[in-house]
């Protein structure tokens, strides 16, 4: 898809050091090598050195430039990371012995590389669960000081030649926050809009989704969405946003004009905010499996430094795509 090629090209022009916490997985190795071939890098693979080298040998890529290996069991960095882990978690009763063991966990080790400034961003989740991957990011890297919460989104790349004429959209939150209240929903919308501008270079138009459009139904769940819109417009008056909107009213221009006449967003939204994780997770998977979209994510937003998750069903291409996204998050473009 052209939008994915563009992401990789832009990432190659703004290199960042990305560390992959599951360097022994063949999909991760293949995705990392493809990222290097596309000009991205440097990349560090974390995990058992013997297993990683065996994977590289099978790929005929031993000694690949801009690729390094860190084995937490033997790395000269591990002792310092154990001390850093202890400082970060001692208020939770973590002992030095526990910290020493925890620093050897590849998820923690990779996140500590980012926390310590030894890498710019990290990716995991090809093998580990989302909860383990996100926990390591939250505990080791932490929330950005100005972030209301940590949330996620999927970058949905539409098939080339899609009838809508669109190339990509942002869906949030489809992977992390289960049942956001109105304030959290507004924060997710603002974060997702910023991610849209950063990764796609598009001016965001935010559709706050519901089963109702402009009062067609009355329910407390609809009220949550309209309250979120009011908070968003109060705190971020510069962001084009509208709601509550059903999906068709947000996405299809003719339907938007009919159901929400006079709206500048209805029918043209490129940032779609789902009211809860049920709707978001189901929605992105329908778009992926029936609509033919390429779903990149879940991409985390609101962290102090980039850390992203992969689906355990990911492909090598998914790994390459998320490396590109993480690189762009780590190297924000200066305003022109």
C-alpha positions in Angstrom: 0.0 0.0 0.0 1.3 3.4 -0.9 0.8 4.9 2.5 3.0 2.2 4.0 5.8 2.8 1.5 5.5 6.5 2.3 5.9 5.7 6.1 9.0 3.7 5.4 10.5 6.3 3.1 9.9 9.1 5.7 11.3 6.9 8.5 14.5 6.2 6.5 15.0 10.0 6.1 14.7 10.5 9.9 16.7 7.5 11.4 16.2 6.4 15.0 17.6 3.6 17.0 14.8 1.1 17.6 15.2 -1.9 19.9 13.2 -5.1 19.4 12.6 -7.1 22.6 11.9 -10.4 20.9 14.9 -10.7 18.7 14.8 -14.5 18.6 11.5 -14.6 16.8 11.9 -15.3 13.0 9.2 -12.7 12.1 11.0 -10.0 14.1 14.3 -10.9 12.5 12.8 -10.8 9.0 11.0 -7.5 9.7 14.1 -5.9 11.2 16.2 -6.9 8.1 13.5 -5.5 5.8 13.6 -2.3 7.8 17.3 -2.1 7.4 17.0 -2.8 3.6 14.5 0.1 3.4 17.1 2.4 5.0 15.8 2.5 8.5 18.0 1.8 11.5 20.0 1.3 13.6 18.2 -1.7 15.1 19.0 -3.8 18.2 17.7 -7.3 18.7 17.3 -8.3 22.4 17.3 -11.9 23.4 19.4 -15.1 23.6 22.4 -14.3 21.4 22.8 -17.9 20.1 19.1 -18.0 19.0 19.3 -14.7 17.3 22.5 -15.5 15.5 21.0 -18.8 14.3 18.0 -16.8 12.9 20.4 -14.4 11.2 22.4 -17.3 9.7 19.2 -18.8 8.3 18.5 -15.4 6.7 22.1 -15.2 5.4 22.3 -11.9 7.3 25.1 -12.5 9.9 27.0 -9.3 10.4 24.3 -7.1 8.9 25.2 -3.5 9.1 23.4 -1.3 11.6 22.2 -4.4 13.5 23.4 -5.2 17.0 22.5 -7.9 19.5 22.0 -7.5 23.2 21.7 -10.6 25.3 20.5 -9.6 28.8 22.2 -12.6 30.3 25.7 -11.5 29.1 25.3 -7.8 28.2 27.6 -5.3 29.9 24.6 -3.0 30.2 22.6 -5.4 32.4 24.2 -4.4 35.7 23.4 -0.7 35.2 19.9 -1.6 34.1 19.3 -3.6 37.2 20.3 -0.6 39.3 18.0 1.6 37.2 15.1 -0.9 37.6 15.7 -0.9 41.4 15.5 2.9 41.5 12.3 3.0 39.5 10.5 0.2 41.4 11.9 0.3 45.0 8.9 2.3 46.1 6.8 -0.7 45.3 9.0 -2.9 47.6 11.2 -4.4 44.8 14.5 -5.7 46.2 17.9 -5.5 44.4 17.7 -9.2 43.8 14.3 -8.9 42.2 15.5 -6.0 40.1 18.5 -7.9 38.9 16.3 -10.7 37.7 13.8 -8.3 36.2 16.4 -6.5 34.2 17.2 -9.7 32.4 13.7 -10.0 31.0 14.0 -8.9 27.4 10.8 -6.7 27.6 12.2 -4.8 30.6 15.7 -4.7 29.1 14.5 -3.1 25.9 12.4 -0.6 27.7 15.3 0.3 30.0 17.5 0.9 27.0 15.0 3.5 25.9 14.6 4.9 29.4 18.4 5.2 29.7 18.8 6.9 26.3 20.5 4.0 24.8 17.8 3.6 22.2 15.0 5.9 20.8 12.1 3.5 20.9 11.1 -0.1 21.5 8.7 -2.7 20.0 7.5 -5.9 21.5 4.4 -8.1 21.5 5.1 -10.6 18.7 5.4 -13.3 21.5 4.5 -11.4 24.7 1.0 -10.4 25.5 -0.2 -6.8 25.2 -0.5 -6.5 29.0 3.1 -7.6 29.5 4.4 -5.3 26.7 2.4 -2.3 27.9 3.3 -3.0 31.6 7.1 -2.9 30.8 6.6 0.4 28.8 4.6 2.0 31.6 6.9 0.9 34.4 10.2 1.5 32.7 9.5 4.5 30.4 6.5 6.0 32.0 3.8 8.4 31.0 4.7 11.7 29.4 4.4 14.5 32.0 1.8 16.4 30.0 -0.3 13.3 29.0 -3.7 12.7 30.7 -3.3 9.0 30.1 -1.6 6.4 27.9 -3.9 5.2 25.1 -3.5 3.5 21.8 -4.6 3.7 18.2 -4.4 1.7 15.0 -3.1 3.2 11.8 -5.5 1.8 9.2 -4.0 1.8 5.7 -6.8 1.4 3.1 -6.2 -0.6 0.0 -4.9 1.3 -3.0 -7.8 2.6 -5.1 -10.3 2.4 -2.3 -13.7 3.7 -3.4 -13.6 6.4 -0.7 -10.4 7.9 -2.3 -8.7 7.7 1.1 -5.4 6.2 1.9 -5.3 6.0 5.7 -7.1 6.7 8.9 -6.5 6.6 12.6 -8.8 4.5 14.9 -8.6 5.0 18.6 -8.7 3.5 21.2 -8.9 -0.1 19.9 -6.3 -1.8 22.1 -5.8 -0.4 25.6 -8.4 1.7 27.5 -11.4 -0.5 28.1 -14.2 1.9 29.1 -13.0 5.5 29.0 -15.1 8.2 30.7 -15.9 11.4 28.9 -12.7 13.1 30.0 -10.5 10.2 29.0 -12.4 9.9 25.7 -11.6 13.5 24.9 -7.9 12.9 25.8 -7.8 9.9 23.5 -9.2 12.0 20.7 -6.7 14.8 21.2 -3.8 12.3 21.3 -5.1 10.5 18.2 -5.4 13.7 16.3 -1.8 14.6 17.1 -0.7 11.1 16.0 -2.6 11.5 12.7 -0.7 14.8 12.0 2.6 13.3 13.0 2.5 10.0 11.1 0.3 10.9 8.1 1.0 14.6 7.7 -2.8 15.1 7.4 -4.9 17.7 9.1 -7.0 15.7 11.6 -10.8 15.7 11.5 -12.2 13.9 14.5 -15.4 11.9 14.4 -16.6 10.9 17.9 -18.5 7.6 17.1 -21.7 6.3 18.6 -24.7 4.3 17.7 -26.5 7.6 17.4 -26.1 10.6 15.2 -26.9 14.1 16.4 -29.6 13.0 18.9 -31.2 10.2 16.9 -31.0 8.1 20.1 -31.0 9.0 23.8 -28.9 7.0 26.2 -26.2 7.5 28.8 -23.7 6.1 26.4 -24.6 8.7 23.8 -24.3 11.4 26.5 -20.8 10.2 27.3 -19.8 10.9 23.7 -21.4 14.3 23.5 -19.8 15.2 26.9 -16.4 14.1 25.5 -16.9 16.3 22.5 -17.7 19.3 24.7 -14.5 18.7 26.7 -12.4 18.3 23.6 -13.8 21.5 22.1 -13.2 23.3 25.3 -9.6 22.1 25.7 -8.6 22.0 22.1 -10.8 24.5 20.2 -8.5 24.4 17.2 -9.2 20.7 16.4 -12.0 20.0 14.0 -14.3 17.5 15.7 -17.9 16.5 15.7 -20.2 14.0 17.4 -22.0 12.0 18.2 -21.8 10.3 14.8 -22.6 6.9 13.5 -19.8 5.4 11.4 -21.5 6.0 8.1 -22.2 9.6 9.0 -18.5 10.1 9.9 -17.1 8.3 6.9 -19.4 8.7 3.9 -19.9 12.3 2.6 -23.4 11.8 1.3 -24.5 10.2 4.6 -22.8 12.8 6.6 -24.5 15.6 4.7 -27.9 13.9 5.2 -27.5 13.0 8.9 -25.4 15.9 10.1 -26.0 18.8 7.7 -23.6 21.7 8.1 -20.9 19.7 9.7 -17.4 20.2 8.4 -16.3 16.8 9.8 -19.3 14.5 9.0 -18.4 12.4 6.0 -14.8 13.5 6.1 -13.4 12.3 9.4 -9.9 10.7 9.3 -9.6 10.2 13.1 -12.4 7.9 14.4 -12.8 7.7 18.2 -14.7 4.7 19.4 -16.7 4.9 22.7 -15.1 1.9 24.3 -12.7 -1.0 23.6 -15.5 -3.4 22.6 -16.5 -1.2 19.7 -12.9 -0.2 18.8 -11.5 -3.7 18.8 -14.4 -5.2 16.8 -14.4 -2.2 14.4 -10.7 -2.3 13.4 -10.8 -6.1 12.9 -13.8 -5.8 10.6 -12.0 -3.1 8.6 -9.0 -5.4 8.5 -10.5 -8.7 7.7 -13.5 -7.7 5.6 -12.4 -4.3 4.3 -8.9 -5.3 3.4 -7.2 -2.6 5.5 -3.7 -3.1 6.8 -3.9 -2.5 10.6 -0.7 -1.1 12.1 -0.7 -1.3 15.9 -1.7 -1.0 18.5 0.5 2.1 18.6 0.8 3.6 22.1 0.5 7.3 22.7 1.1 9.3 25.9 4.4 7.7 26.9 7.5 9.7 27.6 9.3 7.9 24.8 8.0 5.6 22.1 7.1 2.0 22.8 4.8 -0.1 20.7 3.0 -3.4 20.7 2.5 -6.0 18.1 -0.2 -8.6 17.7 1.0 -12.2 18.4 -0.4 -13.0 15.0 1.8 -10.4 13.3 3.8 -10.9 10.1 7.3 -9.8 9.3 5.7 -6.9 7.3 3.8 -5.8 10.4 7.2 -5.7 12.2 8.7 -3.5 9.5 5.7 -1.2 9.5 5.7 -0.7 13.3 9.5 0.0 13.2 8.7 2.8 10.7 5.9 4.2 12.9 8.1 4.0 16.1 10.9 5.8 14.2 8.6 8.6 13.2 7.4 8.9 16.8 10.9 9.1 18.0 12.0 11.8 15.5 9.1 14.3 15.3 9.3 16.6 12.3 10.0 20.2 13.0 7.2 22.6 12.1 7.7 24.2 8.7 
